[in-house]
Amino acid sequence: MTAPERIAPPGDQATPSPTSVDQDHAPSPPPGRRAATRALIAERVGSVEVLAAMLILLLVLREPLATLLSAPSLATWTTVFVSVMVQAVPFLVFGVLLSAVIAVFVPRSFWARALPRHPALAVPVASAAGVILPGCECGAVPIAGSLIRRGVTPAAALAFLLAAPAINPIVLTATAVAFPNNPEMVLGRAVASLVVAMVMGWLWLRLGRADWIRLPRRPDLDGLGRGEAFWSAVRHDVVHAGGFLVVGAMAAASINVLVPERWLQTLADHPALSVLALAGLAVLLSICSEADAFVAASLSQFSLTSRLAFLVVGPMVDLKLISMQAGIFGRRFAARFAPATFAVAVAVAVLTGAVLL
């Protein structure tokens, strides 16, 4: 016989154990502080508020800023930066406009018909064709991808990719303006860049593999009208090339101000180190080819051969180009093509400088 079930008194049922309470039904704390926090997070800060904060900050820091702006070093930095920008921007804009015209209004199949069928002969012809493409390397990469899609041999397309940003009329004219007392720099840049493009094209014929290239696509202009595609290409190139130009001009101005003159002079006095230093600097700065001559001209401590290496390497191997090549052609391609191009460009620039400079 079972024991009778105990009936709890009413008072016992009113005070359940804390461990038996379902957490989902636990009473929420007062909304005071949490509601205020949510309101602050949800609040949006507009441009007016940002502008007001900047003005207040300028008013608070007006005396330290006035002292800083009057410093000779900052005045020198501003002078170098503005001079590089003022000289380079017209060439950049003109090059971007003409590059967009060619990319949109010239049929892509034209390049395939214009090149010889034999790959070894197509390489120098494609390299020389870079003369008629006024534009920077930002436009040459997608155009080279289009050439491969249209059936052009990759060796010729890659030679065109390397030559076009370095030997087109806009770049050579900008180089002549930047080096008015050294016209041989124009010839040296054209010859060295053309030789590097052909050597890399022939090396690809000899050593390259088709599976290293992932066939590119350029969907950003597909399906658009000519006018819309033109302005889309202009906006793309101006944003990318213009941004890198500003960074490059800032870096050049900073080098002139922050790096002690004796350091630059010590580096410039060693021919091999100076060439490698400016070649590496060209990779890091990633300046558009229409503007890099003005930055090179500002590095007057270095020899003409070192600055020629800067001008030859920059349009062919830099950080933005490596990333663009990896995105369009694939990482396996960029990991092999960029280091090989850098080595060939430095070697050819040194040989060209020894002969022409």
VEXNU-250484 format. One record per residue (C-alpha): y, z, x. Coordinates in steps of 0.25 Angstrom, whole numbers, plus 5000, padded with zeros to 4 digits. Each point is the difference from the previous one (the first is absolute). Layout:
Y_Z_X $
...
END
This chain:
5000_5000_5000 $
5013_4996_5006 $
5012_5009_5002 $
5011_4998_4990 $
5011_4991_5005 $
5013_5007_5004 $
5012_4996_4993 $
5012_5002_5008 $
5012_5007_4994 $
5012_4991_4997 $
5008_5006_5011 $
4989_4995_5010 $
5002_4985_4996 $
5015_5000_5002 $
4999_5002_5015 $
4991_4989_5006 $
4997_5001_5015 $
5010_4991_5008 $
4988_4993_5007 $
4995_4995_4986 $
5013_4993_4996 $
5000_4985_5001 $
5010_4995_5011 $
5003_4988_4991 $
5005_5010_4989 $
5007_5009_5009 $
5015_5003_4996 $
5010_4991_5008 $
5011_5008_5007 $
5014_4999_4995 $
5006_4986_5002 $
5012_5005_5007 $
4999_4996_5014 $
4990_4989_4999 $
5008_4993_4989 $
5012_5001_5010 $
4992_4994_5011 $
4995_4989_4992 $
5014_4996_4995 $
5004_5000_5015 $
4989_4991_5004 $
5002_4991_4988 $
5015_4998_5002 $
5003_4987_5007 $
5010_4998_5011 $
5008_4988_4998 $
5009_4992_5010 $
5012_5007_4995 $
4995_5013_5004 $
4995_4995_5013 $
5014_4994_5003 $
5007_5013_4996 $
4991_5008_5009 $
5003_4990_5012 $
5015_5001_4998 $
4999_5015_4999 $
4992_5000_5013 $
5010_4991_5007 $
5011_5010_4996 $
4993_5012_5005 $
4997_4993_5013 $
5012_4992_5002 $
5005_5007_5013 $
4987_4999_5007 $
4998_4985_4996 $
5014_4997_5004 $
4997_5006_5014 $
4987_4992_5001 $
5006_4987_4996 $
5011_5002_5010 $
4990_5001_5011 $
5000_4989_5011 $
4984_4998_4999 $
5001_4998_4985 $
5011_4990_5001 $
4992_4992_5010 $
4988_5001_4991 $
5008_4995_4989 $
5006_4988_5008 $
4986_4995_5005 $
4994_5002_4986 $
5011_4992_4993 $
5001_4989_5010 $
4985_4997_4999 $
5001_5000_4985 $
5012_4991_4999 $
4994_4990_5010 $
4986_5000_4994 $
5002_5001_4985 $
5006_4985_4998 $
4988_4994_5007 $
4990_5009_4993 $
5006_4996_4986 $
5000_4985_5004 $
4986_5001_5005 $
4995_5007_4988 $
5006_4990_4990 $
4995_4988_5008 $
4986_5006_5001 $
5000_5002_4985 $
5004_4986_4997 $
4989_4995_5009 $
4989_5010_4994 $
5004_4996_4986 $
5004_4985_5000 $
4991_4994_5011 $
4986_4998_4995 $
4990_5008_5008 $
4991_4988_5001 $
5010_4992_5008 $
4996_5008_5012 $
4985_4997_4999 $
5004_4985_4999 $
5010_5001_5012 $
4990_5006_5010 $
4990_4992_5008 $
4985_5002_4996 $
4995_5003_5014 $
5002_5015_5001 $
5004_5000_5015 $
5011_4990_4997 $
5005_5007_4987 $
5003_5013_5008 $
5012_4994_5008 $
5005_4992_4988 $
5000_5012_4992 $
5007_5008_5011 $
5011_4990_5000 $
5001_5000_4985 $
5006_5014_5001 $
5013_4993_5004 $
5002_4995_4986 $
4997_5014_4994 $
5013_5008_5000 $
4995_5014_4997 $
4995_5013_5005 $
4986_5005_5003 $
4999_5006_4986 $
5000_4986_4994 $
4991_4994_5010 $
4988_5009_4997 $
4999_4996_4985 $
5002_4986_5004 $
4989_5000_5010 $
4991_5006_4990 $
5003_4989_4990 $
4997_4989_5011 $
4986_5006_5002 $
4998_5000_4985 $
5004_4985_5000 $
4989_4997_5010 $
5009_5000_5013 $
4991_5005_5012 $
5003_5015_5002 $
5004_4997_5015 $
5011_4991_4996 $
5005_5009_4989 $
5000_5012_5010 $
5008_4991_5010 $
5010_4997_4989 $
5001_5015_4997 $
5003_5004_5014 $
5010_4988_5003 $
5008_4999_4987 $
5007_5014_5001 $
5004_4997_5015 $
5004_4986_5002 $
5007_4996_4987 $
5014_4996_5000 $
5006_5012_4994 $
4993_5009_5011 $
5004_4991_5011 $
5014_5000_4996 $
5001_5015_4998 $
4994_5001_5014 $
5011_4991_5005 $
5011_5008_4993 $
4994_5013_5006 $
4999_4995_5014 $
5013_4991_5002 $
4999_5001_5015 $
4985_4998_5001 $
4997_4987_4993 $
4987_5000_5008 $
4995_5011_4991 $
4999_4990_4988 $
4992_4990_5008 $
4991_5012_5005 $
4998_5005_4987 $
4996_4987_4994 $
4991_4996_5011 $
4993_5013_5001 $
4998_5002_4985 $
4994_4986_4999 $
4991_5002_5011 $
4995_5013_4994 $
4998_4994_4987 $
4991_4989_5005 $
4992_5009_5009 $
4997_5009_4989 $
4996_4988_4991 $
4991_4994_5011 $
4994_5014_5002 $
4997_5002_4986 $
4993_4986_5000 $
4991_5005_5012 $
4998_5015_4996 $
5004_5002_4986 $
4990_5001_4988 $
5002_4996_4986 $
4995_5014_4994 $
5011_5007_5007 $
5010_4994_4990 $
5001_5004_4986 $
5006_4988_4992 $
5014_5005_4995 $
5006_4999_4987 $
5015_5000_4996 $
5000_5004_4986 $
5015_5005_5000 $
5005_4985_4998 $
4988_4994_4992 $
5004_4997_4986 $
5015_5001_5002 $
5010_4989_4998 $
5007_4995_5012 $
5013_5007_4998 $
4993_5014_4998 $
4990_4998_5011 $
5012_4996_5009 $
5008_5013_4997 $
4987_5008_5001 $
4997_4995_5014 $
5015_5003_5004 $
4999_5014_4995 $
4987_5003_5007 $
5005_4994_5013 $
5014_5007_4999 $
4994_5013_4997 $
4989_5000_5011 $
5007_4993_5011 $
5014_5006_4997 $
4994_5014_5000 $
4993_4998_5014 $
5013_4994_5005 $
5007_5013_4996 $
4990_5008_5007 $
5000_4992_5012 $
5015_5000_5001 $
5000_5015_4999 $
4989_5001_5011 $
5008_4992_5009 $
5012_5008_4998 $
4992_5013_5002 $
4994_4995_5013 $
5014_4996_5005 $
5005_5014_4997 $
4989_5010_5001 $
4992_4995_5011 $
5007_5003_5013 $
5005_4988_5008 $
4993_5004_5013 $
4986_5000_4992 $
5003_4986_4995 $
5004_4996_5014 $
4988_5006_5006 $
4991_4993_4991 $
5008_4987_5001 $
4999_5000_5015 $
4985_4999_4999 $
4997_4985_4996 $
4986_5003_4995 $
5003_5013_4992 $
5013_4994_4994 $
4992_4988_4995 $
4989_5009_4993 $
5011_5009_4995 $
5008_4990_4993 $
4987_4993_4995 $
4995_5013_4994 $
5014_5003_4994 $
5000_4986_4993 $
4987_5004_4994 $
5005_5014_4995 $
5014_4995_4995 $
4994_4989_4992 $
5013_4992_4999 $
5002_4987_4992 $
5000_4988_5010 $
5013_4995_4995 $
5006_5013_5005 $
4992_5005_5012 $
5009_4992_5010 $
5012_5009_4997 $
4992_5012_5003 $
4994_4995_5012 $
5014_4996_5005 $
5005_5014_4998 $
4989_5005_5010 $
5008_4995_5012 $
4994_5009_5010 $
4987_4992_5000 $
4998_4987_5007 $
5000_4987_4992 $
4984_4999_5002 $
4998_5013_4993 $
5009_4996_4989 $
4993_4987_4999 $
4987_5008_4998 $
5007_5008_4989 $
5004_4987_4993 $
4986_4993_5002 $
4992_5012_4996 $
5008_5005_4988 $
4998_4988_4990 $
4985_4999_5003 $
4996_5015_5001 $
5006_5012_4994 $
4997_5011_4990 $
5004_4992_4987 $
4993_4988_5005 $
4987_5007_5003 $
5000_5007_4986 $
5003_4987_4993 $
4989_4993_5008 $
4990_5011_4997 $
5004_4999_4985 $
4999_4985_4999 $
4989_4996_5010 $
4993_5013_5001 $
4999_5011_5010 $
4989_4994_5008 $
5010_4988_5003 $
5012_5009_5003 $
4992_5009_5009 $
4996_4988_5009 $
5012_4991_4999 $
5011_5009_5002 $
4996_5006_5014 $
4996_4986_5005 $
5014_4995_4996 $
5007_5011_5006 $
4993_4998_5014 $
5002_4985_4999 $
5015_5001_4996 $
5003_5010_5011 $
4993_4991_5011 $
5007_4987_4995 $
5013_5007_4999 $
4999_5005_5015 $
4996_4986_5005 $
5011_4993_4992 $
5010_5010_5005 $
4996_4998_5014 $
5002_4985_4999 $
5012_4998_4991 $
5008_5013_5002 $
END
